[in-house]
Amino acid sequence: MASIFSRIVNGEIPAYKVAEDEQFLAFLDINPLAEGHTLVIPKKEVDYIFNIDDPLYADYFVFAKKVAKAIKAVIPCTKVGIAVIGLEVAHAHIHLIPINSIYDIDFSKPKLKLSSERLSDIANSIAAAGK
């Protein structure tokens, strides 16, 4: 069975997309640690990030960098932190999280509850900043 992320790529599940190209997709986490918390995935389903072949891996991080710059342009933060955990969904993904301290990237913290309107506004703002 396809991962939830592959179902998003295939258009079976809606997402608040912020960037997309032929190989990658970036969309807002619907249970974010901070406004602008974005997931970046390869469209090809690969469970473990370190199993991605080298050329695609390099392109993946270049794509994530572009998304991170767009997030920082829109969301007030000191930096955009990056985390790769890889246990919760069997599809490689990078978390890009606006942070002001190291404690802002603590996944044990309660997640924000944002309205669909707010998520849509954030996604549209990040997408516009990334163009």
N, C-alpha and C positions, 0 to 999 in steps of 0.2 A: 504494500500500500504506500502511496506517495505521502511524503511528509506534509505537514500543514503549510510549510513554506513553498513546496512545489505546487500545492493547490493554489496558493496566492499567485505564483508565477503563471499558472495556467488560467487564472481568472475565475477559478471556482469559489474563491473566498475573497471578499473585498479587502482592500488595504489602503492606508493613507500614504500613497507613494510620494517620495521626495525626489527620486532620481532613478533613471533606468537607461540601460543600453542593451546591446545584443547579448552580453554575457552576465550582467549583474542587475540587481534590483535593490533599492534602498527604500524602506518604509518605516513609519513610526511604530514604536512598540506601544501597544494599546494598554499595557500595564507598566508605564514608565517610572523610572527613578526620578526623572526630571523632565520638564517640558523640553521637547526636542530630542529625547532619547530615541535613537534610530537604529534599526537593524539593517545590516548590509549582507546580502547573500549572493552566492553565485547562482545563476539560473539552473545550471546543471547540478542535480542533487548529488552531493558528496557529503558523507557523514562527518568525517574528521578533517579539519582544516589543513593538517599537515599531510594529507593524502592528495591534495590538489597539486597538479603538475606545475612545475616551476614557472613557465611563462604565464599561465592563468593566475597563479598565486601573486606574481608581481603586478599584473594588471588589476587584480582584486584590491590590493592595497593602494594603488594609484587612484582607483575609483573611490575607495573609502576616504582617501585624503581630500578629494574634491568635495565629497559630501560633508566631511567634517568642517571644511572651510565655509561652506554654505550655512551649516548649523551655527557656527561661531558668528557669522555675519548677522544672524537673525535673533539668536538667543543670548541674552547677556550672561557671560560666563568668563572665567579666567582662561580656561582651556576646554577642549573637547577630549575627554578621556576615552580610552579604548579598552575593551575587555573581550576576551574569547574564552568561553567556558566549555561549551560543546556537549553538555550532558542533557539539557532539557528538551532539545529537538534534534532529531537525527538528520540534520542538514546544517552544514557549516554556516556560521553566522558571526558577524562582528557587531558588538554593541558599541555605538558611539554615543557618549553621554556628556552633556554640558556639565562641567564641574567648576567649583570654586575652592574645594578642599578635597583631600584624599578620602574623606568620609562620605562624599557625595556619590561614590561609586560602590557603595556597600549594598549588595543584593539582599541582605537580610532586613533592610529597611522597608517600611510599608511603601507600597507603590501608590502613585498618584491616581486619582480618579478624575479624568478629564472628560468633558462632554464631547460628543461627536463633532459639534460645531467648533470647539476649541482645537481638537485634533486636526480637523480639516483646515482651519486657519493657519496652524503651525506648518502643516505639510505644504500648503500652497506658498507660504512665505519662504520656506527652505528651498522649495523647487525653483521659485523665482530667483532667489539669490544664487543658485547654482548654475544658472544659464549664462 
